């Protein structure tokens, strides 16, 4: 026995079948299913990484719709939006995308929605990654805003859940990066700058101000240099040991690079 239902729209439907005759009603049966063009599930395995001065996203496409519905893959496209509000793609049909429209260095996130003739999925958010043009020197990082601090990579090297952070206290001129730690544990954390454009055979130096939180404690601040924002690729340049009750200024000369590049 068959029965055909022309549903008004793609949606989740429930049907109940109750047999009966002159003796009364029998046991009922029920089924719920999605009928029509399936709405895509969200993308999975979304990754974001720098790509030159741009950003590269990769993801895995959905292979079925919500409620395990049939999914029309031929009409599947993606809408990609950057965290500054710019929609960088509206009908993209591949599972990787390179955004070459970034004008300013910042920590960006992206959202992706899958869409087809059945509807659109919920958004999936990427992690935040620093992308954009390398910093041209000379340049001063004043840490005037949270956004400027976020261009740096703060890494909890000793795993004590305390690391570098942005602070604007005390106002009005207290903006800075700061690091708090327990004196009973060795502080071993990193604050690594974004990419810096450097030329071969030129001499560069780093100058920074530092103020200990306790004038009776000897602090050690090290300067390192490397090709990317990971501790594993950093080489030590020099380190400073000091005690002070006032701001101290330190200078360190960086290695001379053999070829133009970003470091």
SULWOLIN-V410685 format. One record per run of one state. SS is the DSSP state (h for helix, s for strand, l for the rest). FROM is the first residue (numbers start at 0). LEN is the number of residues. If there is no record, write none. Layout:
SS_FROM_LEN, SS_FROM_LEN
This chain:
l_0_10, s_10_11, l_21_2, s_23_12, l_35_4, s_39_1, l_40_3, s_43_8, l_51_2, s_53_7, l_60_4, s_64_1, h_65_3, l_68_4, h_72_3, l_75_1, s_76_6, l_82_4, s_86_6, l_92_3, s_95_4, l_99_6, s_105_3, l_108_1, s_109_7, l_116_2, s_118_2, l_120_3, s_123_2, l_125_3, s_128_3, l_131_3, s_134_1, l_135_10, h_145_4, l_149_3, s_152_3, l_155_9, s_164_3, l_167_8, s_175_3, l_178_11, s_189_3, l_192_3, s_195_3, l_198_6, s_204_6, l_210_8, s_218_8, l_226_4, h_230_3, s_233_9, l_242_5, s_247_6, l_253_7, s_260_2, l_262_1
